[in-house]
Amino acid sequence: MTTTTAMKPRRRWGRFALHYVEMIIAMFVGMFALGALFDVLGLSVSHSQYPELGYLVMAFNMSVGMAVWMRIRGHGWASTLEMCAAMFVPVVPLFPLLWLGIIDGGMLMLAAHVAMFPLMLAAMLRRLDEYAGCAH
């Protein structure tokens, strides 16, 4: 038997999960759309030749996708910038490992992309009411 009090937390976490999926989709849309545009314009960066710059451009592209979607959904700049930071923060410990030759460009990309997802989740949990509420 379900009561309205039992459904409310479920609905709240459902909204939160949906928003998380939306952020992932927006991130990939930005990455692929702007990446394709940069390719067409001849501005693409070789990830194998310039892994740092390649990653930063990709993080920028993902951030643009998420920022556009978050602003459409009515989020403020603080939460939007926190979500975008989740794209850039993973390289703080990874760039030195790359420079020391401990990891290569491929490992940089893999580790940074894996780290983004829990960082995005942490940013969302920090503002749980904003991401799980009905305001957006």
N, C-alpha and C positions, 0 to 999 in steps of 0.2 A: 504494500500500500504506500503510495507516494503522497506526501503532503506538500503544501506550498513552501514550507520552510525547508524541506528536504530537497526540493527542486531548485530553490534559489541558489544555493552554493554550486550545484551542478551547472546551472545556467551561467553563472558567473565564470566558472572555470572553462566552460565551453566557449564563452566570448573571448576569454584570455587566449585559449588555444587557437581559435580562429584568427585572432589578431596576430599571433606568432606566425602562423602559416602565411598570412597576408604579407608580413614583413619579409619572410623568406622569398616569396614570389616576387615582391617588389624589388628585392635585392638582385635576384637573378635577371629580372626584366631590365633593370638599369645596367647590369654587367653586360648582357648580350646586346642590348640596343645601342648603348653608347660605344661598346667595343666594335660593333659592326660599323657604326658611323665613323669612328676613328680609322678603321681599316679602309673604308671607302675614300676618306680624305687623305689617306697616306700618312696618318699620324700614329699608327699602331706602334707599340713598343715590343721588342723581342724579349719574352720572359727568360729565355735561356741566355741571351747576351747581357741583359740588364735586369736581373731579377728584382732588385730594389725598386727601380722605377716602374717596372712592369706591375709589381704588386701594388704600388701606390696609385697608379692609374686605375687599376682594377678596383681597388678599395674606393676610390673617388666615384667611379661609375656605379658601384653598388650603393654608395651613400646617396647619390643623386636620386636613384630609383626609390629608395626608402624615404628620403626626405620629401619628395613630391607626394608620395602616397600618404605619408603621415600628415602633411599639411592639408591635403584634400580631406582627410578624416578629422581635421580640426585640432590636431595636437599642437602644443606650443613649441617654441624654439628650443627650450631646455630639453624636453624629452626627445625631440627630433635630433638634436646634436649629440645627446647621449647614445642614441641608437647608431648614429653615424660613427661615433667614436669606437664602437664595437668592431668596426671594419678595420680600423687603424691600430688599435691597441695591441693586437697579437704580434706585430712585428717589433715591438719594443725589445723583447728578449730574443727574438729570432734574427734580426739583422746582425747583431754581434756574433752569433753562432755562424752565420753565413760568412761574415768577414774573416772569421778565424778558420774557415774551411771545415768546420765540424758538420755542417749541413750544406747541401747544394740548393740551387734555385727550385728544383722540383719539391724537395722536402720543405722548403720555406713556404711554397704555395699550399702544400697539403696541410702542414701544421697550422698555418694561419687560418685557412678555411675551416678546419675542424674546430679551432678555438673560437671562431666567430659565433657559432650557434649558442654555446653556453653563455658567452658574453652578452649576446642579444637577450637571452632569457633573463640574465641577471639585471640588465637595464630595465626590462619590463617588470620584473618582480619588485624592483625598487619603487616603481610607481603602479603598484597593483591596481589601485582604484581607478586609475586613468585607463589602463589597458583592459580591465575586466568589467568596467562599468558600462552603463548604457548611454553615456554622454556623447559618444562618437558615432 
